[in-house]
Amino acid sequence: MKKPAKHMIFLIMFMTILMLGCASSPEEGTGEYVDDAWITSKVKSALVADPQVSGLDIQVETYRGIVQLSGFVDTKDQSREAEDVARSIEGVRDVENRLTVK
């Protein structure tokens, strides 16, 4: 992997963890919230690192292990690849693919 890609992955993971912190929402415990933040970071990093997917155009949200993908991709194959990448991350219970093909 090229150095800029490694730096981008690290930056995304760091910013996600920094922004989310350890606060909890009223509906989930702190441990669950941190787990969701970790899953979101791992999925986003994997999407950015995947050469078949434009990970920077995909938003990732996680709630209780269910990952929601939204944003834009160029082809249906990229949409399927993004979903497969998300499903491959440990801790992901399900994936809601709401990606739009441009």
C-alpha positions as CSV (number, residue, x, y, z in Angstrom):
1,M,0.0,0.0,0.0
2,K,1.3,3.5,-0.8
3,K,2.2,5.8,2.0
4,P,-0.5,8.4,1.3
5,A,-3.2,5.7,1.5
6,K,-1.8,4.5,4.9
7,H,-1.8,8.0,6.2
8,M,-5.4,8.5,5.0
9,I,-6.6,5.3,6.7
10,F,-4.9,6.3,9.9
11,L,-6.3,9.8,9.7
12,I,-9.9,8.6,9.2
13,M,-9.6,6.1,12.1
14,F,-8.1,8.7,14.4
15,M,-10.7,11.4,13.5
16,T,-13.6,9.0,13.9
17,I,-12.5,7.8,17.3
18,L,-11.7,11.4,18.4
19,M,-15.1,12.7,17.3
20,L,-17.0,9.9,18.8
21,G,-15.1,9.7,22.1
22,C,-16.5,7.5,24.8
23,A,-19.9,9.2,25.2
24,S,-22.9,7.1,25.0
25,S,-26.3,7.7,23.6
26,P,-29.4,7.3,25.8
27,E,-30.3,4.0,24.0
28,E,-26.9,2.2,24.1
29,G,-24.3,1.6,26.8
30,T,-20.8,3.1,26.5
31,G,-19.3,-0.3,25.5
32,E,-21.8,-0.7,22.6
33,Y,-21.2,2.8,21.4
34,V,-17.4,2.4,21.4
35,D,-17.9,-1.0,19.6
36,D,-20.0,0.7,16.9
37,A,-17.4,3.5,16.5
38,W,-14.7,0.9,16.1
39,I,-16.7,-1.0,13.5
40,T,-17.4,2.2,11.6
41,S,-13.7,3.0,11.6
42,K,-12.7,-0.4,10.4
43,V,-15.3,-0.5,7.6
44,K,-14.4,3.0,6.4
45,S,-10.7,2.2,6.5
46,A,-11.3,-1.0,4.5
47,L,-13.4,0.8,1.9
48,V,-10.7,3.5,1.5
49,A,-8.0,0.7,1.1
50,D,-10.1,-1.3,-1.4
51,P,-8.9,-0.4,-5.0
52,Q,-12.3,-1.4,-6.5
53,V,-14.4,1.1,-4.3
54,S,-14.2,4.8,-4.0
55,G,-14.3,4.7,-0.2
56,L,-14.1,8.5,0.1
57,D,-17.5,8.9,-1.4
58,I,-19.2,6.4,0.9
59,Q,-20.5,7.3,4.3
60,V,-20.6,4.7,7.0
61,E,-22.8,4.6,10.1
62,T,-23.1,1.8,12.6
63,Y,-25.8,1.1,15.3
64,R,-25.7,-2.1,17.4
65,G,-23.4,-3.8,14.8
66,I,-25.6,-2.9,11.8
67,V,-23.7,-0.9,9.3
68,Q,-25.4,1.5,6.9
69,L,-23.6,2.5,3.7
70,S,-24.7,5.6,1.9
71,G,-23.3,7.9,-0.8
72,F,-22.4,7.4,-4.4
73,V,-20.6,4.8,-6.4
74,D,-20.0,4.5,-10.2
75,T,-21.3,1.0,-10.8
76,K,-23.5,-1.8,-9.2
77,D,-20.3,-3.9,-8.9
78,Q,-18.8,-1.2,-6.7
79,S,-22.0,-1.2,-4.6
80,R,-21.8,-4.9,-4.1
81,E,-18.1,-4.8,-3.4
82,A,-18.6,-2.1,-0.7
83,E,-21.3,-4.3,0.9
84,D,-19.0,-7.3,0.8
85,V,-16.1,-5.3,2.4
86,A,-18.4,-4.1,5.2
87,R,-19.7,-7.7,5.8
88,S,-16.2,-9.0,6.1
89,I,-15.4,-6.8,9.2
90,E,-15.5,-8.6,12.5
91,G,-18.5,-7.4,14.6
92,V,-20.7,-6.5,11.7
93,R,-24.1,-8.1,12.3
94,D,-25.8,-6.8,9.1
95,V,-25.3,-4.3,6.3
96,E,-27.9,-1.9,4.9
97,N,-26.7,-0.9,1.5
98,R,-28.2,2.5,0.6
99,L,-25.5,3.4,-2.0
100,T,-26.7,5.2,-5.1
101,V,-25.2,4.4,-8.5
102,K,-24.3,7.6,-10.3
